[in-house]
């Protein structure tokens, strides 16, 4: 079911040519968002691999929206992983990763998570898996156990080694590749029939 994508605007060739940008702001602004969060939180609570979570961690910036909503629904503390140079106070640790169109670095403040922390990491969507994997590594660097990674969308047509390394990926919707109506274009562009 297209629970998320039916409410989501897709902007082609943004931020660079060849990339489809899934604008989840329209989903966040809908009445359906609360229901999606509630269903996702119940699914996370029922997953047998997620035992006794202590925190929900959100990845800047749209991961803050989903992560804080999940934390509220599950009655757990919320932790922010910020982009580099976001003026995080105190000492931080950082982790860099590759995007579809460049590189980025994330930071986590020291003293927030430790060896007894059992976390669920939230981001808006999974494209390459780079931001979630960088977040997972940051949490683990502080001694935390990552129980799951979660998002609203997984762009399943993007295959990367980073996605394979994510702990227990749970999403609302998996997005399949767009299919051309002209079968000749399909075979030429993707090798699919």
Secondary structure, DSSP 8 states (H G I E B T S, - for coil): --TTTTT-EEEET-SSTT-EEEETHHHHTSTHHHHHHHHHHHHHHH-TT--S--EEEEETTHHHHHHHHHHHHHT-EEEEEEETTS---S-EEEEEEEETTEEEEEEEETTS--TT-EEEEE-SEESSSHHHHHHHHHHHHTT-EEEEEEEEEEETT---HHHHTSSSEEEEEEE-----SSHHHHHHHHS--
